[in-house]
Amino acid sequence: MNCDWVQQNVSLYLYNELADDARHELEQHLQRCKACAAELAAQQEFQAAMNVLPVEEPSASFLAAARMRLQEALETTEQHRAWYHRFAFDPTAWLRQVRFSPALAAVLLIIGFGSGLGTMYSALGGRSSHPGAQSGSIANASIAGITSIDHQPNSNKVKINYDRMVPESLEGSMNDPQIQDLLTFAAKSNFNNSGVRLDSVDLLTSKPDDPRVREALTYALRYDSNPGVRLKALDGLAAYVKQDIRVRNAVLEALLNDSNLGVRSGALHALEPVRADSSVRMALQQLAKEDPSDYIRSESQRELSSMPNID
């Protein structure tokens, strides 16, 4: 254990956040290192000075927003990559390898030549012109916008008209990944007309068990400019406030911050199954005291009165 590691982790030691083995090694290091012991003493002095200040409770809206940002950050954090990923995304590593390996340089030349042929073939019409025959995800296409969504009554068939370089359409089952890609694209695109967004969200609510669909509905609830679209997204998400923390946070954020009373009322009732959650309880306490809406205040008071007191 070196001094750099100790000085980076001494704060965790102070707040009892180190594992037992690391804590023991750090204490052994402190006994023989005056510089690190001095760093610990300085942080202890700072901690003591901070402890005399009054502690302010964070607001419920701050907690909800912080929890959502943390969850999103954890889900998007890059995991440890294998050696071939380092070469793929580290140009200097590639150059070093090429410099000392003529064979690798030849392989790279062959790969580049083959890729160029593939690109030329694609550009000259190697792909099918029928949109339903394209391979891969439709989300990778250059889509300008969704123009309309038609759902055949009493069936699982959907027809989606969308613009790319020229207007195109795709027809297929709701289980078709390309159909789902276009629906989630429409749900997240505020530049589409609100009727198209409402249609897309309405269809997506039939498959909220798909995490990608829930993500699109959550996005619509948080960011769509039309309250009708936000209400429809809320309807599709309500059943998942218990099991999906991101859904719960989005609904809590709607309760606290949405500009539409109908959306806020729907969010309040959607959160009933998780009203014992600390963030939800804090939000209800805040709303019961100071919300400008008489309805939200009275409903929050009713929710709180039906919960057991927690000492």
C-alpha positions in Angstrom: 0.0 0.0 0.0 1.6 3.3 -1.1 1.0 6.9 0.1 -1.0 7.9 -3.0 -3.6 5.2 -2.3 -3.8 6.1 1.4 -4.2 9.8 0.8 -6.9 9.1 -1.8 -8.9 6.9 0.5 -8.4 8.5 3.9 -11.8 10.1 3.6 -13.4 6.8 3.1 -11.5 5.6 6.2 -12.9 8.4 8.3 -16.5 7.6 7.3 -16.1 3.9 7.8 -16.6 3.1 4.1 -13.5 0.9 3.6 -13.5 -2.8 3.6 -12.1 -4.4 6.8 -8.9 -5.7 5.1 -8.2 -2.3 3.4 -8.9 -0.5 6.7 -6.4 -2.7 8.5 -3.7 -2.1 5.9 -4.3 1.6 5.9 -4.0 1.8 9.7 -0.7 -0.2 9.6 0.6 2.3 7.0 -0.4 5.3 9.1 1.6 4.0 12.0 4.8 4.1 10.0 4.2 7.1 7.6 4.2 10.6 9.2 3.0 12.3 6.0 -0.1 10.2 5.7 -0.8 10.5 9.4 -0.6 14.2 9.0 -3.1 14.0 6.2 -5.5 12.0 8.3 -5.2 14.5 11.2 -6.0 17.4 8.8 -9.1 15.6 7.5 -10.2 14.8 11.0 -9.9 18.5 11.9 -11.9 19.4 8.8 -14.5 16.8 9.7 -14.8 18.2 13.2 -15.2 21.7 12.0 -17.9 20.7 9.5 -19.8 18.7 12.2 -20.5 21.9 14.2 -22.5 23.4 11.3 -26.3 22.7 11.1 -27.3 19.8 8.9 -29.9 20.7 6.2 -32.3 18.1 4.9 -32.3 17.9 1.1 -35.7 18.5 -0.6 -37.6 15.6 -2.1 -37.2 17.0 -5.6 -33.4 17.2 -5.1 -33.3 13.6 -3.9 -35.4 12.3 -6.8 -33.3 14.1 -9.4 -30.0 13.0 -7.8 -31.2 9.4 -7.6 -32.2 9.4 -11.3 -28.9 11.0 -12.4 -27.0 8.4 -10.3 -29.0 5.5 -11.7 -28.4 6.7 -15.3 -24.7 7.3 -14.6 -24.3 3.7 -13.2 -26.1 2.2 -16.2 -23.9 4.1 -18.8 -20.6 3.7 -17.1 -18.2 1.8 -19.4 -17.2 -1.6 -18.1 -13.6 -2.9 -18.1 -12.7 -3.6 -21.7 -10.7 -6.6 -23.1 -7.3 -6.1 -24.8 -8.8 -6.1 -28.3 -11.1 -3.2 -27.3 -8.1 -1.2 -26.2 -6.6 -1.6 -29.7 -9.9 -0.9 -31.4 -10.3 2.5 -29.7 -6.7 3.5 -28.9 -5.1 4.8 -32.1 -1.7 5.1 -30.5 -1.8 1.4 -29.5 -2.5 0.6 -33.1 0.3 2.7 -34.4 2.8 1.1 -31.9 1.7 -2.4 -33.1 2.0 -1.5 -36.7 5.4 0.0 -36.2 6.8 -3.2 -34.8 4.8 -5.7 -36.8 4.9 -5.7 -40.6 2.5 -8.6 -40.6 -0.1 -6.7 -38.7 0.4 -3.8 -41.2 -0.3 -6.1 -44.1 -3.5 -7.5 -42.3 -4.7 -3.9 -41.8 -4.2 -3.1 -45.4 -6.2 -6.2 -46.5 -9.0 -5.4 -44.1 -9.1 -1.8 -45.3 -9.2 -2.9 -49.0 -12.0 -5.4 -48.2 -14.0 -2.8 -46.3 -13.7 -0.4 -49.3 -15.1 -3.0 -51.6 -18.0 -3.7 -49.3 -18.8 0.0 -49.1 -18.7 0.3 -52.9 -21.0 -2.7 -53.3 -23.5 -1.2 -50.9 -23.4 2.2 -52.6 -24.0 0.6 -56.0 -27.2 -1.2 -54.9 -26.0 -4.3 -53.1 -28.8 -3.7 -50.6 -32.5 -4.3 -51.1 -34.5 -1.2 -51.8 -37.5 -2.6 -49.8 -37.4 -1.0 -46.4 -38.8 -4.1 -44.7 -35.9 -6.2 -46.1 -33.1 -4.1 -44.6 -30.9 -5.9 -42.1 -30.1 -4.5 -38.7 -31.9 -2.0 -36.6 -34.1 0.6 -38.3 -32.8 3.1 -35.7 -29.5 3.2 -37.5 -31.2 4.7 -40.6 -31.3 8.4 -41.2 -34.9 9.1 -40.3 -36.3 12.6 -40.7 -39.5 12.0 -38.9 -42.6 9.8 -38.4 -45.6 11.1 -40.3 -48.4 8.7 -39.3 -49.1 5.5 -37.4 -52.0 3.2 -38.4 -53.0 0.3 -36.1 -55.3 -2.2 -37.7 -58.2 -2.7 -35.3 -58.4 -6.1 -33.4 -55.0 -7.1 -34.7 -51.3 -6.9 -33.9 -50.5 -5.2 -37.2 -49.1 -1.7 -37.4 -48.2 0.5 -40.4 -45.8 3.4 -39.8 -45.1 6.1 -42.4 -41.8 7.9 -42.0 -39.6 10.3 -43.9 -36.0 9.6 -44.8 -34.5 10.9 -48.0 -37.9 10.3 -49.5 -41.1 9.3 -47.7 -41.1 5.6 -46.8 -43.3 3.2 -44.8 -42.9 0.0 -42.9 -45.6 -2.5 -42.1 -45.4 -5.4 -39.7 -46.2 -6.9 -36.3 -45.8 -5.0 -33.0 -43.2 -7.7 -32.2 -41.0 -6.7 -35.2 -37.9 -5.0 -33.8 -37.9 -2.4 -36.6 -41.5 -1.5 -35.8 -40.5 -1.1 -32.2 -37.5 1.0 -33.1 -39.7 3.4 -35.1 -42.3 3.6 -32.3 -39.6 4.5 -29.7 -38.1 7.0 -32.2 -41.5 8.7 -32.6 -42.2 8.7 -28.8 -38.9 10.6 -28.2 -39.2 13.1 -31.1 -40.9 16.3 -30.1 -40.6 17.6 -33.7 -43.2 15.0 -34.8 -46.8 16.2 -34.4 -48.4 15.4 -31.1 -50.9 13.0 -32.7 -48.1 10.8 -34.0 -46.4 10.9 -30.6 -49.6 10.0 -28.8 -50.2 7.1 -31.2 -46.7 5.8 -30.7 -46.9 6.0 -26.9 -50.4 4.4 -26.9 -49.0 1.4 -28.8 -45.9 1.2 -26.7 -48.0 0.9 -23.5 -49.0 -2.5 -24.7 -45.4 -3.7 -24.2 -44.2 -2.0 -21.0 -42.4 -5.2 -19.9 -39.7 -4.4 -22.5 -37.0 -2.3 -20.8 -36.4 -0.3 -24.1 -40.1 0.5 -24.2 -40.2 1.6 -20.6 -37.2 3.8 -21.3 -39.1 5.5 -24.2 -42.2 6.0 -22.1 -40.0 7.4 -19.3 -38.5 9.9 -21.8 -42.0 10.9 -23.0 -43.2 11.4 -19.4 -40.2 13.6 -18.6 -39.8 15.6 -21.7 -42.8 15.6 -24.1 -44.3 19.0 -24.5 -47.9 17.7 -24.8 -49.6 16.8 -21.5 -51.8 14.2 -23.2 -48.7 12.3 -24.3 -47.3 12.6 -20.8 -50.5 11.2 -19.3 -50.5 8.3 -21.7 -46.9 7.5 -20.9 -47.7 7.7 -17.2 -50.6 5.1 -17.7 -48.1 2.7 -19.3 -45.5 3.1 -16.5 -47.8 3.1 -13.4 -47.6 -0.7 -13.0 -43.8 -0.6 -12.8 -43.2 2.0 -10.0 -42.4 -0.9 -7.6 -39.9 -2.9 -9.6 -38.2 -0.2 -11.7 -36.4 2.5 -9.8 -36.0 4.7 -12.9 -39.8 4.6 -13.5 -40.4 5.5 -9.9 -38.0 8.4 -10.1 -39.6 9.7 -13.3 -43.1 9.5 -11.8 -41.9 11.2 -8.6 -40.3 13.9 -10.8 -43.6 14.4 -12.6 -45.5 14.7 -9.3 -43.1 17.4 -8.1 -42.4 19.4 -11.3 -44.9 18.8 -14.1 -46.7 21.9 -15.2 -50.0 20.0 -15.8 -52.3 19.3 -12.8 -53.7 16.2 -14.5 -50.3 14.7 -14.9 -49.4 15.5 -11.3 -52.6 14.0 -10.0 -52.0 10.8 -12.0 -48.4 10.6 -10.7 -49.6 11.0 -7.2 -52.0 8.0 -7.5 -49.4 6.0 -9.4 -47.0 6.3 -6.4 -49.5 4.9 -3.9 -48.0 1.4 -3.9 -44.6 2.9 -3.0 -45.7 5.6 -0.6 -43.5 4.2 2.1 -40.4 4.9 0.1 -38.4 7.6 1.8 -38.2 9.8 -1.2 -41.9 9.5 -1.9 -42.8 10.1 1.8 -40.6 13.3 1.8 -42.3 14.5 -1.4 -45.7 14.0 0.1 -44.7 15.8 3.3 -43.5 18.7 1.2 -46.6 18.8 -1.0 -49.0 18.5 2.0 -47.5 21.7 3.5 -46.8 24.0 0.6 -48.2 22.9 -2.8 -50.2 25.6 -4.5 -52.9 23.1 -5.6 -55.6 22.5 -3.0 -56.2 19.0 -4.6 -52.5 18.0 -4.4 -52.2 19.3 -0.9 -55.3 17.4 0.4 -54.4 14.2 -1.5 -50.9 14.3 -0.1 -52.3 14.8 3.4 -54.7 11.9 2.9 -51.8 9.6 1.8 -49.7 10.6 4.8 -52.5 10.1 7.2 -53.0 6.5 6.0 -49.4 5.6 6.6 -48.1 4.4 10.0 -45.8 6.8 11.8 -42.1 6.2 11.5 -39.9 7.3 14.5 
